[in-house]
């Protein structure tokens, strides 16, 4: 089955985690140090390859799941916001995983939160946002 990297509301405790919760959790991981992370309306993160925005890359923390393509097709992708698209990311061990990425047309519209160290760390700085485990 394909390996899916999630770094926002698809993680345990997140708003759309239920779409993949029944599938094997493979652990907490980080991407290779070549991505930037953005907050989209403070509702979810969007990841971008750093080269595409001319900024230094960083590792993005997240979780890995073993998810069948039919689950992605029927439940996971339909719940993903329009600002994101399915992509492939490199993990810190050099392997690859499916992931959601910010669409190119969206890259200049959202706040860069890379320096916070991930979606959960960013959300913890927001007084109006619930922090998930």
Buried (B, 14 or more C-beta within 10 A) or exposed (E): EEBBBBBBBBBBEBBBBEBBEEBEEBEEBBBBEBBBBBBBEBEBBBBBBBEEBEBEBBBBBBBBBEBEEEBBEEBBBEEBBEBBBEBEBBBEEEEEBBBBBBBEEBBEEBEBBBEBBBBBBBBBEEEEEEEBE
